[in-house]
Amino acid sequence: MESRKIILKPVVTEASMADMDDKRYTFDVDVHATKVQVKKAIEEIFDVKVVKVNIMNVRGKLKRMGRYAGYTKKRRKAIVTLSSDSKEIKLFEE
């Protein structure tokens, strides 16, 4: 699988932005991606050294619109920890 298809987008929340100080970054990844594939994709795209990858599956939420109900899309989230001597990932250009 191609690296750009494994890493879908960064997760930008208050908690994930606070973790960036400790070199922990959160990304939405493909639902079929493994930890090894995510590690290789992050190292290839951002040119950094990954120490640890934690992955969690997020179920779709029940949403209603009037009398109709449905679920949002399920997703897979990866929290990537970089080594202390690695450079930081720039998500936003300054």
PyRosetta script that sets phi, psi and omega in degrees:
from pyrosetta import init, pose_from_sequence

init()
pose = pose_from_sequence("MESRKIILKPVVTEASMADMDDKRYTFDVDVHATKVQVKKAIEEIFDVKVVKVNIMNVRGKLKRMGRYAGYTKKRRKAIVTLSSDSKEIKLFEE")
pose.set_psi(1, 141.8)
pose.set_omega(1, -177.4)
pose.set_phi(2, -73.5)
pose.set_psi(2, 145.4)
pose.set_omega(2, -175.7)
pose.set_phi(3, -60.9)
pose.set_psi(3, -39.0)
pose.set_omega(3, -179.0)
pose.set_phi(4, -71.8)
pose.set_psi(4, -18.4)
pose.set_omega(4, 176.7)
pose.set_phi(5, -90.2)
pose.set_psi(5, -17.4)
pose.set_omega(5, 177.3)
pose.set_phi(6, -78.5)
pose.set_psi(6, -49.7)
pose.set_omega(6, -179.7)
pose.set_phi(7, -88.7)
pose.set_psi(7, 112.7)
pose.set_omega(7, -176.1)
pose.set_phi(8, -86.9)
pose.set_psi(8, -53.5)
pose.set_omega(8, -178.6)
pose.set_phi(9, -165.1)
pose.set_psi(9, 156.5)
pose.set_omega(9, 174.0)
pose.set_phi(10, -77.8)
pose.set_psi(10, 148.7)
pose.set_omega(10, 175.9)
pose.set_phi(11, -93.1)
pose.set_psi(11, 119.2)
pose.set_omega(11, -177.4)
pose.set_phi(12, -111.3)
pose.set_psi(12, 95.1)
pose.set_omega(12, 174.9)
pose.set_phi(13, -129.2)
pose.set_psi(13, 172.4)
pose.set_omega(13, -179.7)
pose.set_phi(14, -63.4)
pose.set_psi(14, -41.3)
pose.set_omega(14, -179.2)
pose.set_phi(15, -68.9)
pose.set_psi(15, -40.9)
pose.set_omega(15, -178.9)
pose.set_phi(16, -70.6)
pose.set_psi(16, -32.5)
pose.set_omega(16, 177.0)
pose.set_phi(17, -68.9)
pose.set_psi(17, -33.9)
pose.set_omega(17, 177.3)
pose.set_phi(18, -68.5)
pose.set_psi(18, -32.7)
pose.set_omega(18, 179.1)
pose.set_phi(19, -72.6)
pose.set_psi(19, -18.1)
pose.set_omega(19, -179.3)
pose.set_phi(20, -64.6)
pose.set_psi(20, -24.3)
pose.set_omega(20, 176.5)
pose.set_phi(21, -65.9)
pose.set_psi(21, -28.6)
pose.set_omega(21, 178.6)
pose.set_phi(22, -95.5)
pose.set_psi(22, 14.1)
pose.set_omega(22, -179.0)
pose.set_phi(23, 61.1)
pose.set_psi(23, 41.6)
pose.set_omega(23, 173.3)
pose.set_phi(24, -117.1)
pose.set_psi(24, 123.3)
pose.set_omega(24, -176.4)
pose.set_phi(25, -120.8)
pose.set_psi(25, 143.6)
pose.set_omega(25, -177.6)
pose.set_phi(26, -113.8)
pose.set_psi(26, 131.7)
pose.set_omega(26, -178.9)
pose.set_phi(27, -133.1)
pose.set_psi(27, 146.8)
pose.set_omega(27, 165.5)
pose.set_phi(28, -82.4)
pose.set_psi(28, 130.8)
pose.set_omega(28, -178.0)
pose.set_phi(29, -124.2)
pose.set_psi(29, 169.4)
pose.set_omega(29, 177.8)
pose.set_phi(30, -60.7)
pose.set_psi(30, 143.6)
pose.set_omega(30, -175.5)
pose.set_phi(31, -68.0)
pose.set_psi(31, -14.8)
pose.set_omega(31, 179.5)
pose.set_phi(32, -104.9)
pose.set_psi(32, 4.0)
pose.set_omega(32, -176.4)
pose.set_phi(33, -77.7)
pose.set_psi(33, 142.8)
pose.set_omega(33, 176.7)
pose.set_phi(34, -97.8)
pose.set_psi(34, 171.7)
pose.set_omega(34, 179.4)
pose.set_phi(35, -62.0)
pose.set_psi(35, -40.1)
pose.set_omega(35, -179.0)
pose.set_phi(36, -65.7)
pose.set_psi(36, -42.5)
pose.set_omega(36, 178.4)
pose.set_phi(37, -64.4)
pose.set_psi(37, -40.5)
pose.set_omega(37, 178.9)
pose.set_phi(38, -65.3)
pose.set_psi(38, -41.7)
pose.set_omega(38, 179.5)
pose.set_phi(39, -61.9)
pose.set_psi(39, -47.3)
pose.set_omega(39, -179.7)
pose.set_phi(40, -64.5)
pose.set_psi(40, -38.4)
pose.set_omega(40, -179.4)
pose.set_phi(41, -66.7)
pose.set_psi(41, -43.0)
pose.set_omega(41, 179.3)
pose.set_phi(42, -65.0)
pose.set_psi(42, -43.7)
pose.set_omega(42, 179.9)
pose.set_phi(43, -64.6)
pose.set_psi(43, -36.1)
pose.set_omega(43, -179.1)
pose.set_phi(44, -74.1)
pose.set_psi(44, -44.0)
pose.set_omega(44, -175.4)
pose.set_phi(45, -72.2)
pose.set_psi(45, -47.6)
pose.set_omega(45, -171.6)
pose.set_phi(46, -101.0)
pose.set_psi(46, -5.4)
pose.set_omega(46, 179.3)
pose.set_phi(47, 56.8)
pose.set_psi(47, 54.8)
pose.set_omega(47, 179.5)
pose.set_phi(48, -129.6)
pose.set_psi(48, 172.8)
pose.set_omega(48, 178.6)
pose.set_phi(49, -109.0)
pose.set_psi(49, 117.5)
pose.set_omega(49, -178.2)
pose.set_phi(50, -94.8)
pose.set_psi(50, 131.5)
pose.set_omega(50, 178.8)
pose.set_phi(51, -95.4)
pose.set_psi(51, -44.5)
pose.set_omega(51, -172.9)
pose.set_phi(52, -145.7)
pose.set_psi(52, 146.7)
pose.set_omega(52, 176.8)
pose.set_phi(53, -130.3)
pose.set_psi(53, 124.0)
pose.set_omega(53, 172.8)
pose.set_phi(54, -111.2)
pose.set_psi(54, 134.4)
pose.set_omega(54, -177.4)
pose.set_phi(55, -124.2)
pose.set_psi(55, 139.0)
pose.set_omega(55, 175.3)
pose.set_phi(56, -136.3)
pose.set_psi(56, 146.1)
pose.set_omega(56, 175.9)
pose.set_phi(57, -94.6)
pose.set_psi(57, 131.7)
pose.set_omega(57, -180.0)
pose.set_phi(58, -111.2)
pose.set_psi(58, 120.6)
pose.set_omega(58, 179.5)
pose.set_phi(59, -71.9)
pose.set_psi(59, 155.7)
pose.set_omega(59, 175.4)
pose.set_phi(60, -71.5)
pose.set_psi(60, 144.2)
pose.set_omega(60, 179.7)
pose.set_phi(61, -88.7)
pose.set_psi(61, 148.8)
pose.set_omega(61, 175.1)
pose.set_phi(62, -76.9)
pose.set_psi(62, 122.3)
pose.set_omega(62, 178.7)
pose.set_phi(63, -121.7)
pose.set_psi(63, 144.5)
pose.set_omega(63, 179.5)
pose.set_phi(64, -123.3)
pose.set_psi(64, 147.5)
pose.set_omega(64, 171.4)
pose.set_phi(65, -137.0)
pose.set_psi(65, 98.0)
pose.set_omega(65, -173.7)
pose.set_phi(66, 69.5)
pose.set_psi(66, -128.6)
pose.set_omega(66, -179.6)
pose.set_phi(67, -88.9)
pose.set_psi(67, -4.2)
pose.set_omega(67, -177.9)
pose.set_phi(68, -93.8)
pose.set_psi(68, 137.9)
pose.set_omega(68, -179.6)
pose.set_phi(69, -127.9)
pose.set_psi(69, 147.9)
pose.set_omega(69, 177.7)
pose.set_phi(70, -160.1)
pose.set_psi(70, 177.4)
pose.set_omega(70, -178.5)
pose.set_phi(71, -114.5)
pose.set_psi(71, 146.5)
pose.set_omega(71, 172.9)
pose.set_phi(72, -75.6)
pose.set_psi(72, 170.4)
pose.set_omega(72, -176.6)
pose.set_phi(73, -70.1)
pose.set_psi(73, 136.9)
pose.set_omega(73, 173.3)
pose.set_phi(74, -73.6)
pose.set_psi(74, 154.5)
pose.set_omega(74, -178.2)
pose.set_phi(75, -146.1)
pose.set_psi(75, 171.2)
pose.set_omega(75, 179.8)
pose.set_phi(76, -127.0)
pose.set_psi(76, 132.0)
pose.set_omega(76, -173.9)
pose.set_phi(77, -118.7)
pose.set_psi(77, 135.8)
pose.set_omega(77, 179.5)
pose.set_phi(78, -121.3)
pose.set_psi(78, 130.9)
pose.set_omega(78, 173.9)
pose.set_phi(79, -106.0)
pose.set_psi(79, 118.4)
pose.set_omega(79, -172.9)
pose.set_phi(80, -109.2)
pose.set_psi(80, 127.2)
pose.set_omega(80, 176.6)
pose.set_phi(81, -105.1)
pose.set_psi(81, 127.5)
pose.set_omega(81, -180.0)
pose.set_phi(82, -94.7)
pose.set_psi(82, 159.4)
pose.set_omega(82, 177.5)
pose.set_phi(83, -71.7)
pose.set_psi(83, 159.7)
pose.set_omega(83, -175.8)
pose.set_phi(84, -68.4)
pose.set_psi(84, -28.5)
pose.set_omega(84, 180.0)
pose.set_phi(85, -90.8)
pose.set_psi(85, -0.5)
pose.set_omega(85, 179.9)
pose.set_phi(86, -79.9)
pose.set_psi(86, 152.7)
pose.set_omega(86, 177.1)
pose.set_phi(87, -76.1)
pose.set_psi(87, 162.8)
pose.set_omega(87, -178.2)
pose.set_phi(88, -82.0)
pose.set_psi(88, 155.8)
pose.set_omega(88, 175.5)
pose.set_phi(89, -90.7)
pose.set_psi(89, 126.7)
pose.set_omega(89, 179.9)
pose.set_phi(90, -92.3)
pose.set_psi(90, 102.4)
pose.set_omega(90, 177.5)
pose.set_phi(91, -82.2)
pose.set_psi(91, -33.6)
pose.set_omega(91, -179.3)
pose.set_phi(92, -119.5)
pose.set_psi(92, 132.6)
pose.set_omega(92, 177.1)
pose.set_phi(93, -79.0)
pose.set_psi(93, 136.0)
pose.set_omega(93, -177.2)
pose.set_phi(94, -93.5)
pose.dump_pdb("model.pdb")
